[in-house]
Every structure is written in C-alpha cells, then in structure tokens.
Amino acid sequence: MSMMDDLDEIDIAEFVEDGERGNKILTLEYPISVTVKSGGQTETENVHHLEFRRPKGKDMDAIEQMSGNAMRGARGFVAGLVVVPEGMTAHKLGDLDAADMMRAMKVCFGFFPKGRSGNTGAS
C-alpha cells in the first residue's frame, strides 16, 4: 500500500474548512509552538491552524523530489502551500504530530483532481 493509498483512508472532514480563494484551513488536533522573527524580535507563537493555498505549477517541483524520500518531499510540498502562519518551513512541519501531518498531506494532495496527481497513464 502506498502513502497516497494511506491518505485516502484519513477522514479530515471535522478538521478542515474552506478559506478564501479556494484555500483550506486545517485545525490541528495537537497544536505546536513555533519561533518566529518579526521586526527584529523573536517570539514564540502557538499554532492551532494551518492555512493552505491552492498549488501552482511551480509547486510541482517538490512532488518530483518525493521519489527519493517520500516524507521529506511531501513535507516540502506541504510547507510550500502554507500561507498562515507565515514562514512555516518543512523543518518546522517536522514538529507536527504525525496525525496532523497526515491530515495536512491529505489536504494538500486533495487539491488535485482524483486520479491526476502525477500518474497520467502515459507510457
């Protein structure tokens, strides 16, 4: 069973709501604290939600990296779609609880039409 098959089994309905312009907002079951720099000062921020934008063509590069290390590539792809909080990196996403990370992946890969997330069927 592939990671994508595993994502199909995850129910995210109670954790996700629609945002503006097609964005999706994920409520974290296990909030995290992140350190952010703003105006030359460093603050610790508690993160209870992640907001994801719809992917663009350039975001597809991160998916290509998944062939070598699926989880690292997926974290890079997911981090690239986070718009709130600003400055979320793949490294910071590594602090998410595994259940929240799987939900985040399901949200982000869910932007693609079914059956079209990289397998075109062409040979």
Buried (B, 14 or more C-beta within 10 A) or exposed (E): EEEBEEBEEBEBEEBBEEBEEEBBBBBBEEEBEBEBEEEEEEEEEEBEBBBBBEBEEEBEEBBEBBEEEEEBBBBBBBBBBBBBBEEBEBEBBEEBEEEBBBBBBBBBBBBEEEEEBEEEEEE
